[in-house]
Amino acid sequence: MSVLSAQPEPLLLRHPGNPILTSRDWPYSINSVFNAGATLLADGSTLLLCRVEDRRGLSHLCAARSRNGVDGWQIDSEPTLMPSPKDYPEEIWGIEDPRITFVPELQQYVVTYTSYSRGGPGVSLALTKDFRTFERYGVIMPPDDKDTALLPRRIDGYWALIHRPMTTLGTHMWISYSPDLRHWGRHRLMLEARRGAWWDANKIGLSPPPIETSRGWLVLYHGVRHTPSGCLYRLGLALFELEKPEKCLLRGDSWIFGPEAEYERHGDVDDVVFPCGYTTNPDGDTINVYYGAADCAIALARTSVRSLLGWLDAHGSCERRQRTEL
């Protein structure tokens, strides 16, 4: 395919009412709201578990509920999940960027989130049935690690967690396995950041939880490009084998969604689109992607499983071939 091909149709369509949630909507004083995990509740309504940054600069999580997932949000009158540094010292500087996975085997929602300690960001996990009370497991991956989500079912008898450790060898996506959600091993490199001038060179990470399709786990991931004016966050797409999710089947070379609208280009952190959650419509194909915009607001974009897979078929290549081309 020529890199000079015509401008493609956008894969993710922004909602005309964006941003759908800002600090002005909050029932108590905050600095900003962004990077929300998302899920559908049993009654069909949408719940967003939002990262809320207070005026000290520390983050907590707060739930917002909507019948249609677009407006009429009912926001908890006080924080839903606060840092608890007395019991969990790793949360001393806040909790951030939740991802939500409903696990049928447990009949509970698993929330993974970043806990910010003196040693840096780590991965923590909590279980909930109602987003009112939580069973906290504490840190399951030590610093520096973040951008994590649990797969909704066991793989070969083990739970699987995607995460992004930061090491001297690079900032790549990994997957690890556990018999009990507490003890993790069998760590495998899942997707490498590319090198050089690529849009996703040097630093990548999982965005929302993977989408299970008949062809594999469909993954939206973010790539960070360092520019003279700061970092630029954009989204890419990859597909992984269902029963061996560390195996990449297809990976797109180009990014598919980046900051273009004013609310994405300018804010507390300019030029950021950062999804942490999605919901699926009853048709089983339409995907509602909820994303943080410039670390100041929550916005919504829609796409479909069919169009994402079709784009990968047209523009993706296998990971093995890509590695030889780096």
N, C-alpha and C positions, 0 to 999 in steps of 0.2 A: 504494500500500500504506500502511495506517495505521501510524504509529510506535507505536501502542498495541496492536498485535497480540499474540497470546498468546506466552508464553515459548517460543522455538524449541527443538527438539531440538539438542543439541550436535553440531557438525560434526566435531570432533576429540575422540575418546574417549581419555582418559588410561588408561595401562596400570595395572592394580591394584598392580603391584610397584614403582611409581615411588617415589623416583628409582632408576634402574637402575645408575647409577655415581656414586660420591662419592669424596672424598679418602681415605676409609677403605679403598677397594679398591686403592689405588695401591701398587706395590711399592717405592717410594721416597718420601721425605718431600716433601710438597707442601702448599700452602695450599688450593687448590680446583681443580676440573675442571668445564668447562662448554663450551658453544658448539662442538660437534663437527661437522665434515664427515662425510658418510656415503657408502658405496658398497657394492655387492655385488661380491665377488670371483668369480673364474672357477669356484671350487668351490661357489658358492652361499652361502658364509658372509658375514657382515656385518663390515665394517671401519669403525670410527669413528676419525677423526683428531681427537683431542681437544685443545682449548686447556687447557693446564695452567699454573696460576699458582704460581710458587714462593714461598718465604717472604720473598723480597726484594720481591715485587710484580711481577716480570717474568715474561712468559709464553713457553712453548715449545709444541711439538706432540708428542703421543704417541699411538701407535696402540693400539687395543683391538680384538680379534677375537672373534667369537662365532658358533657354528654356527646359532643360531636368532635372533640379533639382539636377545635379551632378557636372557639370563643366561649363566653359564659363560664370562665374558669372560677372554681371555688378553691381558694387558697387557704391552707391551714393558718389559723390565726396566730400561731407561734411556731417556731422551728419543729420540724418533724423528727429529725435526728441530729442532735447536737454532738460536737466533740465532747469526749469525757476523759480528759487527761488524767484525772485522779485514778480511774480504773484502767485506762488505756493510754499510757504515757506517749505512745506513738502518735496520738491525735492532738498534741499540744498546740500545733499551729493550724489546726483545722482539718476538715474532711471535704473531699472534692470529687467531682467527675464520676458520678455513679453510673453503673450499667445494671440493668435489671434482666434477669432470666427467670421465667416461670418454669419450674421443674415438676412435671406431672408425677414422677415417682414420689416426690416429697410432698406434693400438693402445697407447695410454698413457693414464694418468690425468693430467689437468691440475689442479693445486692452486693456487688463488688465495688469498691471505691478506693480512692487514694487517701491514705492517712499521712498527714504531714508532720514528721517528727524532727527532732534536732539533727538526726542523722540523714534527713532527706525524705523524699516521698516513698512510701511503701504501699503494699496492697493489703486491704482489709476486707472482711467478708461478714455479712449479716443475713439472717433468715427472717422472713416476715410472712404472715398470712393476710394482713390487713393494712399495712403501712401505718399502723398505730403503735404497735409494740414490735420490738426487734430482739432476736437472739444474736448477740454479737460474738463472733469467733476471734476477733482481734486480727493481728497481722498474720497473713499466710505467706507473703513474699516480702522479704526485707528490702530496705533501700539499696540502691536506687531502682525503683520498679513502679510501673503504673500502666495505664491504658489496658484494662483487663476486663474480661467477661468469661462467664462459665457457659459451656455448651449445655443444652437443655436435657441431654440424656447421656448415659454412660457410654463409653467407647471401650469395647472388649472388657467390660466389667469395671471400668475406672472412670471417675469424673475427669473432665478435661478443662483446663483453664488456659486461655490465651492471655499473655501479658507481655510487657516491654521492659526488660531490664536494660539499664544503661551501664555499659562496660567500656573499658579502654579499647576493646576490639570493635566497638560500634554500637549503634542503637537500633536494634532489630526486633522483630516480633518472634516470640517463643511460645511453645505450648508445653504444659506440664500435666502430670496425671496424679490422681489421688484416690485411695480407697474410701476416704471418709470426709473429704473437704477440709481436713486439717493438716495432713501430712502429705507433702508434695515431692514428687521425684520424676524420673524418666523424662528429664528436660530435653526438649528438642527444638532446634532452630526451625522456625516455620517460614519466615519471609525476611529476606535481607534487604536493608536499605541499599540502593545502588550507590555508585561512586561517581565523582566528577561533577558535571554540570546538570545532571538529571534533576527533574522537579522533585523527586523523592530520594535524592542522594543524602547519605549520612544519617538521617533520622526519620524513622517512620513509626507508626503505632496504630493499633486497632481503634476504629471509631465506634459505631454501634456493635452490639453482639452479632455474630454471624447469622445469616439467614439460611435455614436448611431448605434445600431444593432437591428434586429428584436427581439432579446431576452433581450435586456436591454442596459444600458450604460456601455460600456467596458472602464475600467479605468486603466491606467498605473500609479503607484504611486512609490515614492522613499521612501526607509527606510534608516535610518542613524544608523550605528553601531559604537559605540565608542570603539576604541582599544587603546592600549598603544602608538601606533605610529600615532594616529590621527583618524579622522572620515572616514568611508567607506560608500560610497553612492552606493546603488544597487536598482534594479527595481523589483516591484511585480505587481500582477494583481488581479483585483476584478471586479465583475459585479453587477450593481445596477438596480432596477426596473425602467422601462421607465417613468411611470406616478407618481411615488413616489421615486425619486432618492436618498432619504436618506435611503432607505431600501436596505441593502446589500443582494444579492442572493447567491453569491459565492465569496470566497476569497482563494487564494492560500496560502499554508503554506510556501513554499520555494520561494526564489527569482529566477527570470528568466533571468536577465542580470546584469552583474557586470563588473568592470574594470579588464581587462585582457591584452589588447594591451599596448604597451609602451606609446603611446600618451594618454592613459587613466590612466596609473599608475603613471606617473611623469609629473609634470607641476607646475603652481603656487599653486595649491591645489592638492595634490596627491590623487589617488584612487577615482575618481569621474566620473560617467556617469550621465548626468542630462538632459533629454529631456524636451523641452518646446513646441515642435510643431511636427506635422505630416502632410502628404498629402496622399490622396488615389488615386490610379491609376484608369484608366477608367474601369477596370474589377470589381470595387467595392469591391475588396477583398484585394489586395496588399496594404500594408501600408508602407510608407517611414517615418521613425522616425529620426528626426534631434536632435542631442544631444550635449551638451557641454562635452568636454573631458578634465579633469584635470584643468578646468577653464582657458584653454589656446587655445582651438581650437574647431571647429565644425566638427562633424563626422556624418555619415549616416549609419543606419542599416535598413534592410527590414524584414518585417514579413507579416502575413496575418490575417484577422479577423477570418477566418476559423480555422487556427492553434491555435490562442489564445483562442478561445472558446473551442476548443477540449482539450487543455491543462487544462483549468479550469474544464471541465467535468471530466477529469481523476484525477486531483490533488487538486481541490477546495472543500471546505466545506462551509456550511451555517454559517453566522455570529453568529446566536443564539447559535449553538453548540460550536463554538469556544470560546465564552465568558464563557461558563460553564467549559471549559477546561483550562482557563488561571490560 
